[in-house]
Amino acid sequence: MIVERRFRIYLFWAALFFLILAASACAARRPPFRPDISVPPLETPENVLSLLTRNYGGLESIKASGTLEFRPTGERRWKGASVILLAQRPDNVRLRAYRLLAPTLFEFVSGENRCWLFLPAEQAAYLDDDCRMIEAGEDNLVLSAETIVAALLVVSDFDSLRISPELGLEPNNILRVLLINETQLRRQLWIDTITGLATKQVFLTDDGEVEVEVDYLEHIAKRENVAPAEVEVHIPKAHAEMRLRLDDVELQPSLQPATFQFVPPPNVRIIKLNQSQQ
């Protein structure tokens, strides 16, 4: 999935992340979610894994609508769009952004290790056959679909999750842990030891640089499932910030494989990722 940094930064995030959506000023605010169960001592990686599994492990998929706002870093004005989102562990995403007079600004679909970004205004669909890579070019940025799901559901794949034994307790009852999975997706996760909920997640490159930073501002719970409902996202390489919020949320919906398949409409140019970077 690709976009030009200067002119389509909002397309970039919505296709890539990210991922939960910022409410308009007039929208009613939900009361903050607080778990009604105690948090065990987080003294070992096994304790942390048990807590993450309890809070987030039962949720495999999410279906939601909401709003997304973005702005270049340092600017005051936000731009926004409405969003319809479906996501499923470990790396399936379908997201459509639209406005009142523009039924589809873009559509991003990832499934079967392929990512599509469809831009109706350009009559073009960008194709990436390797959604697991994270790369930056002169004008384009490519992020993995697995990273998007991890931002939305906190953990993209529990089966391959490994927690480093180095646990760091920080002020205000916050525990910092390092998460690594089989695809070597490296993340730092901050957990509130009082509520047991994630407060922040940072995605790292192989060199230890920050690729993406996600702040979890609000959670939502339905039955036994918990998921982030509002986040702020900072993307240093793209010099962009996002505010995303889910308003109408269905947790653990049944999603068919066809949900994450994309068929380009007639007369649409298909541009492979390597071609777009030439």
Buried (B, 14 or more C-beta within 10 A) or exposed (E): BBBEBEEBBBBBBBBBBBBBBBBEEEEEEBEEBEBEEEBEEBEEBEBBBBBBEBBBBBBBBBBBBBBBBBBBEEEEEBEBBBBBBBBBBBBBBBBBBBEEEEEBBBBBBBBEEBBBBBBBEEEBBBBBEEBBEBBBEEEBBBBBBBBBBBBBBBBBBBEEBEBBEEBEEEEEEBBBBBBBBEBEBBBBBBBBBEBBBBBBBBBBEEEEEBBBBBBBBBBBBEEEBBBBBBBBBBBEBBBBBBBBBBBEBBBBBEBEEEBBEBEBEEEBEEBEBEEBEE
